[in-house]
Amino acid sequence: MRTCSFAALWIAVLLACAPTATAEPLPVDYNFFAGVPNELNNPGGSLPGTNDFSCTPSAAHPNPVILVHGTGGGQQTNWGTYAPLLKNEGYCVFALTYGALPGPWPLSAIGGLGDIEEKGAQFAAFADRVLQATGAAQFDVVGHSQGTVIPSYYAHFLGGASRIDKYVSLAPLWTLSSPIPGYEWLATTPTYLPQITYTNIMTRYDEVVVPYTAGYVEAPNATNIVVQDTCDQDFSEHAGIAGSPRAAAMVLNALDPAHPRPVPCEFVPPFTG
């Protein structure tokens, strides 16, 4: 009897002292094109760390994050930097390809095309799926380029206003210097909704959103940041801003303002970030 008790105690001690297995952090490549190899190796798939619909948001990060790509991008090709970065930070991370061309791969990997109504509906359906799977009441958005507009359409016209908490935009487009078919509502609809917290991260070298200040709209619930304002070494432009480590730190701070981290100032090349 004593032998059995001693053996049980010894096993309990060994189990208590055994190292706890932890997942290795995903490698983070600060390069806008970092997700392209994943798409080539796993066509139509999801980046490691994303679209785990069994993910339970933590108390530290109760909102899942949805990554919304730009024109011509996709759920893998646009987010090679942010998918592992946010997963390593403990977020439940999701990404979709909306507005994809009909047909087989690689056409199916080219997103952001088609009518705004259809793209908005696709985003709304995906957001509903994320909220249902995670049990969260709200989600946060990180969008790039056109991906900064689609969630706004969802919030204004598809009942999504109460479901978005933090809305972080890379190379945002809020105002139009000339009309774009299907996007006339940008000129007639209020830029922001009062219940959402907005962060706009812009680059002076943006060659697509021209002028780059089309993403700069002031409001009490909006923070506007130009990456070069306090660091002239960041040469990221429209694509590269989604691979810039400087912009990435700003995104993390926008998602978790209670725990700010230093924002690096270092050389960032154009195009890749």
C-alpha distance (Angstrom), angle and dihedral (degrees) to the residues before:
residue distance angle dihedral
M1 . . .
R2 3.78 . .
T3 3.81 90.5 .
C4 3.78 91.2 53.8
S5 3.79 91.4 47.5
F6 3.80 91.7 48.9
A7 3.82 91.3 48.9
A8 3.79 91.5 49.8
L9 3.80 90.6 49.3
W10 3.81 91.6 48.8
I11 3.81 91.7 50.7
A12 3.80 90.1 49.7
V13 3.82 90.6 51.8
L14 3.81 91.7 49.6
L15 3.78 92.1 49.9
A16 3.79 92.2 47.6
C17 3.80 92.1 50.7
A18 3.79 96.5 43.0
P19 3.81 114.4 109.8
T20 3.77 114.6 -101.8
A21 3.77 114.3 -117.9
T22 3.81 111.7 -120.5
A23 3.76 129.4 -176.5
E24 3.78 114.6 -104.9
P25 3.81 113.5 -115.4
L26 3.77 114.1 -101.6
P27 3.80 114.5 -111.8
V28 3.80 112.8 -102.5
D29 3.80 117.5 -148.4
Y30 3.79 112.8 -170.0
N31 3.76 94.5 -144.7
F32 3.79 127.4 112.0
F33 3.80 89.8 -137.4
A34 3.81 95.2 49.9
G35 3.81 92.3 108.2
V36 3.80 96.1 53.0
P37 3.84 95.2 85.0
N38 3.80 89.1 53.5
E39 3.79 90.7 54.8
L40 3.80 91.1 48.5
N41 3.80 92.7 48.5
N42 3.81 95.8 40.0
P43 3.81 108.8 25.2
G44 3.77 112.5 -153.3
G45 3.79 92.0 2.9
S46 3.78 133.6 124.4
L47 3.77 128.3 -99.9
P48 3.80 116.0 -106.7
G49 3.78 108.3 -86.7
T50 3.80 95.6 27.0
N51 3.79 136.4 99.3
D52 3.78 96.8 18.5
F53 3.79 97.4 153.4
S54 3.79 90.2 -171.7
C55 3.83 90.5 62.4
T56 3.80 113.6 122.1
P57 3.82 114.2 -152.6
S58 3.78 114.0 -121.0
A59 3.79 127.3 -127.1
A60 3.81 88.0 -109.6
H61 3.82 92.2 53.2
P62 3.80 107.8 22.7
N63 3.80 95.0 164.8
P64 3.80 120.4 75.9
V65 3.80 113.5 -134.5
I66 3.79 121.9 -128.5
L67 3.81 117.0 -158.2
V68 3.81 113.5 -148.7
H69 3.80 116.6 -163.6
G70 3.78 130.7 -145.5
T71 3.79 133.1 -114.4
G72 3.79 111.5 -51.1
G73 3.79 92.0 9.5
G74 3.77 133.6 109.1
Q75 3.76 143.3 -159.6
Q76 3.80 91.8 -81.2
T77 3.80 105.6 27.7
N78 3.82 96.1 52.7
W79 3.79 100.7 42.9
G80 3.80 109.9 46.3
T81 3.80 89.9 124.9
Y82 3.79 102.1 38.3
A83 3.79 101.3 43.7
P84 3.83 95.8 64.3
L85 3.81 93.3 32.7
L86 3.80 94.3 57.1
K87 3.80 94.0 39.2
N88 3.80 90.0 53.6
E89 3.80 88.2 51.7
G90 3.79 89.9 58.6
Y91 3.80 101.6 -102.4
C92 3.78 126.6 138.6
V93 3.80 98.5 -121.1
F94 3.78 127.2 -159.4
A95 3.79 133.5 177.9
L96 3.77 134.2 -179.5
T97 3.78 137.8 -169.8
Y98 3.80 108.8 -131.3
G99 3.79 129.2 -178.5
A100 3.81 93.5 20.8
L101 3.77 121.2 173.1
P102 3.80 114.1 -101.8
G103 3.76 115.8 -108.1
P104 3.79 139.0 53.6
W105 3.77 127.1 -40.3
P106 3.00 131.2 -42.8
L107 3.81 88.4 34.6
S108 3.79 88.9 53.2
A109 3.82 90.0 60.7
I110 3.81 93.6 58.8
G111 3.77 105.8 89.5
G112 3.76 140.6 170.7
L113 3.81 95.8 65.3
G114 3.79 132.1 119.5
D115 3.78 134.0 39.0
I116 3.77 121.1 -17.0
E117 3.80 90.6 -129.4
E118 3.80 92.2 58.6
K119 3.79 93.9 43.3
G120 3.79 91.4 48.1
A121 3.80 90.9 50.6
Q122 3.79 91.1 50.9
F123 3.78 90.8 51.3
A124 3.80 91.7 47.0
A125 3.80 92.0 52.3
F126 3.79 91.4 49.0
A127 3.81 92.5 47.8
D128 3.80 90.4 50.9
R129 3.79 89.9 51.7
V130 3.82 91.9 50.3
L131 3.80 93.5 49.7
Q132 3.79 92.9 46.2
A133 3.81 93.4 48.5
T134 3.81 96.2 45.6
G135 3.79 97.9 37.3
A136 3.80 89.3 -131.6
A137 3.78 121.3 146.2
Q138 3.81 93.4 -147.6
F139 3.78 140.9 16.2
D140 3.79 135.5 -152.9
V141 3.80 123.6 -125.8
V142 3.79 130.0 -141.7
G143 3.78 108.3 -174.9
H144 3.79 133.8 177.1
S145 3.80 125.2 -155.4
Q146 3.84 107.6 -42.2
G147 3.79 85.6 9.2
T148 3.80 86.6 72.4
V149 3.82 90.3 60.7
I150 3.82 104.4 43.5
P151 3.85 95.3 64.5
S152 3.81 88.7 49.1
Y153 3.80 90.2 55.9
Y154 3.81 88.2 48.8
A155 3.81 91.3 49.6
H156 3.80 95.6 47.1
F157 3.79 102.3 38.3
L158 3.80 110.8 15.4
G159 3.77 102.4 51.7
G160 3.79 96.6 -99.1
A161 3.80 100.4 123.3
S162 3.80 95.1 100.3
R163 3.79 93.6 44.2
I164 3.81 99.9 59.8
D165 3.79 116.5 76.8
K166 3.82 107.2 169.4
Y167 3.78 120.3 20.2
V168 3.81 113.5 -164.9
S169 3.80 118.3 -175.4
L170 3.80 129.8 -166.0
A171 3.82 113.0 -160.5
P172 3.82 90.7 -7.2
L173 3.76 127.5 -161.5
W174 3.80 114.4 -151.8
T175 3.80 103.2 145.1
L176 3.80 130.9 39.1
S177 3.79 125.6 -139.0
S178 3.82 88.2 -163.6
P179 3.82 131.7 14.2
I180 3.80 119.5 -86.8
P181 3.81 115.0 -160.1
G182 3.79 109.7 -107.7
Y183 3.80 93.8 15.7
E184 3.79 99.8 75.0
W185 3.81 88.2 114.2
L186 3.83 88.7 73.4
A187 3.80 87.7 71.3
T188 3.80 95.5 47.2
T189 3.80 103.4 35.7
P190 3.83 124.7 76.6
T191 3.79 108.9 -100.1
Y192 3.77 95.7 -132.7
L193 3.75 138.3 33.5
P194 3.82 114.5 -139.6
Q195 3.81 96.8 -128.9
I196 3.83 94.2 56.8
T197 3.82 126.0 78.3
Y198 3.80 111.8 -138.4
T199 3.79 131.6 -159.8
N200 3.81 119.2 -175.6
I201 3.81 117.8 -164.5
M202 3.81 114.2 -169.3
T203 3.78 140.0 175.0
R204 3.78 126.8 -144.5
Y205 3.79 88.8 -140.6
D206 3.80 94.9 61.2
E207 3.80 106.6 138.7
V208 3.83 95.6 -178.9
V209 3.80 104.1 44.8
V210 3.79 98.2 52.4
P211 2.92 118.4 -148.4
Y212 3.78 94.7 25.0
T213 3.81 87.7 -145.8
A214 3.81 87.3 75.7
G215 3.78 82.5 90.0
Y216 3.81 94.1 50.3
V217 3.80 111.8 93.1
E218 3.78 120.3 151.6
A219 3.78 123.8 -136.6
P220 3.81 137.6 141.2
N221 3.81 90.3 -103.1
A222 3.82 96.4 44.9
T223 3.80 132.7 82.5
N224 3.81 117.4 -161.9
I225 3.79 119.9 -159.1
V226 3.81 130.4 179.8
V227 3.80 107.4 -163.0
Q228 3.82 93.1 -143.3
D229 3.80 96.0 51.2
T230 3.79 92.5 90.7
C231 3.81 100.1 16.0
D232 3.79 123.5 44.8
Q233 3.81 92.3 -175.1
D234 3.80 94.3 77.5
F235 3.81 108.0 92.8
S236 3.78 96.0 168.8
E237 3.79 113.7 140.8
H238 3.79 131.9 -171.6
A239 3.80 96.7 -46.8
G240 3.78 99.7 26.7
I241 3.79 94.3 57.5
A242 3.82 87.1 73.2
G243 3.81 88.3 59.9
S244 3.80 99.8 38.7
P245 3.83 114.1 117.7
R246 3.78 87.9 -150.8
A247 3.79 93.3 56.0
A248 3.81 89.8 42.7
A249 3.80 91.3 58.2
M250 3.79 88.7 50.0
V251 3.80 89.9 52.5
L252 3.81 91.8 51.1
N253 3.80 90.1 50.2
A254 3.80 91.3 49.2
L255 3.80 91.6 51.6
D256 3.81 93.6 45.2
P257 3.82 108.6 24.1
A258 3.80 91.8 163.6
H259 3.81 90.0 68.6
P260 3.81 106.9 39.5
R261 3.77 119.9 -174.8
P262 3.81 130.2 -160.5
V263 3.79 115.4 -83.3
P264 3.81 109.8 -134.9
C265 3.78 123.5 -131.1
E266 3.79 109.2 -153.1
F267 3.77 139.9 131.1
V268 3.79 110.7 -68.8
P269 3.81 117.0 -177.2
P270 3.79 123.0 -140.4
F271 3.81 122.6 -101.2
T272 3.79 96.9 15.5
G273 3.79 101.4 43.8
